[in-house]
Amino acid sequence: QVQLVESGGGLMQAGGSLRLSCSASGLQFAWPAMGWFRQAPGKEREFVAATTWTGDSTVYADAVQGRFTISRDNAKGTVDLLMNSLKLEDTAVYYCAAGHLILATAVNAYTQWGQGTQVTVSS
């Protein structure tokens, strides 16, 4: 059974950095896609970043390109999201997800989800 648990959220001033971590258990090669999504109050869940099983390929949403970095460590069973130059609009609950479609960006391409971790960026 796949289990995803996010950690590392919190309150940060604009311009600061946070690192989110997703501890993934029960994953096998059949789950090649790992992604991060976020959902702000009153908005739909949106794609942030995704990586492959090997971590050698990544894709980012335009809003975070150049500021966020997704990385995967299969030995540790973790997928991290390093968030730099945080903006007020990055405030959201961030979710880790696993799916079968490599580098997919659609929410419905991912079938396993964590509970989410809150990230709040203040001015």
Secondary structure, DSSP 8 states (H G I E B T S, - for coil): --EEEEE--EEEETT--EEEEEEEES--TT--EEEEEEE-TTS--EEEEEE-SSS--EEE-TTTTTTEEEEEETTTTEEEEEE-S--GGG-EEEEEEEESSTT--SGGGEEEE---EEEEEE-
